[in-house]
Amino acid sequence: MHFSPDFVVRATARVAFLLALPALAVLHQWVALLLVVAVGWCVKEWDESPLRGIPGPPVAAWTRFWHIIHVLRGDQNTILVDLHEKHGPFVRIAPDEVCVSHPDGVKKILLAPLAKAYWYEGLTMPDYRFRSPMSLTDMKRKSELARCWSAGYTLSNSLQSEGAIDEVIKVWLEKLDQFAESGEAFDLDKHLHFVAFDMVGEFLFSKQFGFVKEGRDIGGIIGNNIPLSAFASILGFKPMRWLHFAVLGNPVVTTLKLLPAGHVFETAMKALDNRMDNPDSRYDALAHWMQGVEKNPSIVNKRDLQANVISAVAGGNDTVSCALQAFVYYMNRHADAWFRAWEEMDAAMSKGRCQDQVVSFADAQQLPFLQACIKEALRIFSPVPMGLPREVGEGGLSIGDRFFPKGTVLSIHPWVIHHSKQLWGDDAQVFNPDRWFQRDIASREKYFLPWGQGSASCPGQHFARIELYKVTATLVRDYIVHQADPAQGWRWKAYFTVVPHSWPCRIRRRDQASAK
Ligand code: HEM
């Protein structure tokens, strides 16, 4: 006999409800009454939900905790990819949320755009006074703020930092040369994170944080990102929100620096204060933002500026570290891709390009195979492994043969979309840079969303591309990288961002490779 999951859940709920009744006789009457009310409430919610019948883990239809547990276990990304393979384009992951991988989903949810869902409010860091475009769900206010900050993020303004980030990369190359000379295994993952963090320091504040030079995680700032990322990824969910706004996201908690968000706040504010006192600052992102405050005093104030700085510091280091790591890790597992990247680089050099000590962005842009490898790394191992949730507005929304009423949360998950065989073909889960040269790739680009898509997509993507192109091009040109133990898989947890670790490498200079 075959029972549908729908039937099993219904039957279980009713049996649980009936069992709870005799408990009245055994347990203290108030405890038992609470139990009856709770189970009854769950049954009612589930019975009446307009999302009934959408497949997914049965328990997720009752409570958000199924999702929260997977977020905290750090496996939400792979679990959701598997669930979509099993159930198709719609998977219910919470009483009010459906994860969507339907071909029309990106257009109808992210590009439409629907308003950001309540989950983003949990990114109000370090406390409720600091609202950035990242955490705002009021789309009118969000775009007002974003307009004031957008000048700092444009491609041309991001490029003004190129010379400064060259200086960061040069110091980083000295460290790599020392590891090449000694031949010892080292944590390349950490050193990629150091360079990512210091580059964002130059971009925002005309000053590096000093991780590269010191070769260590000063003050545990980077290590602190891991609990922060886990913490940030669940604070906005319904069972946690009251805790966030009433207790955790309280200015007192910020002042006492009791939580990881206080730590990132302190790092960002210290950098901001130093920047204000630094007479040698360039026309960096902060200069554009200060101009935004000057020109729009009725829209943004100093606290909004601080909130914006915090979200840029938080958003701009883990993500770039992850992307750089994914590039090296996957290239290592596809030796043919390394060889082709070397060949492309050697050909470019023979034509007089890529000659600067740090490869220029302009030269790196003329390396199509390298770019394909970067895009493929971003596709297969997206730095943001969290769904991007939006809320259905007035009138509801139809996607495919499904109708979602007002208030439904629909999320587009970069990992689910990027790993979907329906959208990317049978090899969706394989690292294959050649896919970016296939004839039908233009029709698939719309499903490439490491930066999100639409009005809430990543404003730092121009700067991030500059960083990724320059670091990877220089690495490909000058070094041979091997994992110390090629059979060892890296480790990671998919929270708000995913930052791999524990895959020590050895490095050699290409120009000395034949001598060793
Ligand atoms: C490989 C690097 C990066 C990746 C993959 C990435 C990815 C993303 C994604 C997926 C979002 C969320 C979009 C959404 O909610 O729909 C986002 C937002 C954001 N990112 Fe990035 N990011 C990267 C680098 C950066 C950098 C370098 C900065 C700043 C210097 C930055 C600053 C931000 C900010 C401020 C937001 C919030 C935007 C908003 O809601 O208006 N990101 N990023």
Boltz pocket constraint, residues with backbone or C-beta under 6 A from the ligand:
constraints:
  - pocket:
      binder: B
      contacts: [[A, 133], [A, 134], [A, 135], [A, 146], [A, 200], [A, 203], [A, 308], [A, 311], [A, 312], [A, 313], [A, 315], [A, 316], [A, 317], [A, 319], [A, 320], [A, 323], [A, 382], [A, 383], [A, 384], [A, 388], [A, 449], [A, 450], [A, 451], [A, 452], [A, 453], [A, 455], [A, 456], [A, 457], [A, 458], [A, 459], [A, 460], [A, 461], [A, 463], [A, 464]]
      max_distance: 6.0
